[in-house]
């Protein structure tokens, strides 16, 4: 079975590989102890060991590093705990400087970053649990070994799925549980490791549930709605302007019909899907014409999702009231 993927837009995203971390470990710049499966760094988990646990571990950096984990996504819920040091952390369009004793929680589809751009001296624990969800409006399915009651699973899902604040103070219980997990990970493989990890991860989830309930989390159910799916799609669309989008493809990317998708797009952008896509392409085209003067008009057209330079030139002229060539000449870069 291949590594997990998830769809956002009409494209396939692959979960982060943490390659900079792997290279830093190889270079001896950082200490890491981790168990993992698939693409994540660390000692491999056995095939039937803690199904759904993608990776658990920690890094310990005693000095400033020359790497960071740039914008990425994970296929599961990622819980991290900063035991020592400080770290720059960002989710979507918000940034924090994490301090020791803080925990971060990102949902499966959330774009996030660690370092700005590099990470500093820090001891960071992490755990990623796959709940088999690839879009914000899908049901979360917890691994069956998670030792929480049905009510507690439902409450934890509600708190994580509808909460837009990813950074929280951690209690002593979270610290103790992550350190116990680190001890389990660092020991040689034993026959009972599977059982111990199941217990510890379940304990962590219970610790997180209790910590969030103490914080009086304000929930926003819109985060898991169909409208939220469209918001996420439109936010990322700028990264995929070279694709030849149709209204049907855009709607299917959000698992919606064409009419409903168009309604949400109008609400969010005050434009139809076609108008919004065109506006993004025309802005990108203008940037490329000025920033990359060696690009031909045809190349700019292709990069902006047009398969015909004539059609692109007509659209550009209508939008900017200048032909691409005239625009490039009239507005020198800078």
WOQUI-V225400 format. One record per run of one state. SS is the DSSP state (hx for helix, st for strand, lp for the rest). FROM is the first residue (numbers start at 1). LEN is the number of residues. If there is no record, write none. Layout:
# WOQUI-V225400
ss=SS from=FROM len=LEN
ss=SS from=FROM len=LEN
This chain:
# WOQUI-V225400
ss=lp from=1 len=4
ss=st from=5 len=4
ss=lp from=9 len=2
ss=st from=11 len=4
ss=lp from=15 len=4
ss=hx from=19 len=8
ss=lp from=27 len=4
ss=st from=31 len=6
ss=lp from=37 len=6
ss=st from=43 len=2
ss=lp from=45 len=8
ss=st from=53 len=9
ss=lp from=62 len=7
ss=st from=69 len=4
ss=lp from=73 len=4
ss=st from=77 len=15
ss=lp from=92 len=2
ss=st from=94 len=6
ss=lp from=100 len=2
ss=st from=102 len=5
ss=lp from=107 len=5
ss=st from=112 len=3
ss=lp from=115 len=7
ss=st from=122 len=8
ss=lp from=130 len=20
ss=hx from=150 len=12
ss=lp from=162 len=5
ss=st from=167 len=3
ss=lp from=170 len=2
ss=hx from=172 len=15
ss=lp from=187 len=6
ss=hx from=193 len=22
ss=lp from=215 len=6
ss=hx from=221 len=4
ss=lp from=225 len=1
ss=hx from=226 len=15
ss=lp from=241 len=6
ss=hx from=247 len=7
ss=lp from=254 len=4
ss=hx from=258 len=12
ss=lp from=270 len=3
ss=hx from=273 len=19
ss=lp from=292 len=5
ss=hx from=297 len=7
ss=lp from=304 len=5
ss=hx from=309 len=12
ss=lp from=321 len=3
ss=hx from=324 len=7
ss=lp from=331 len=4
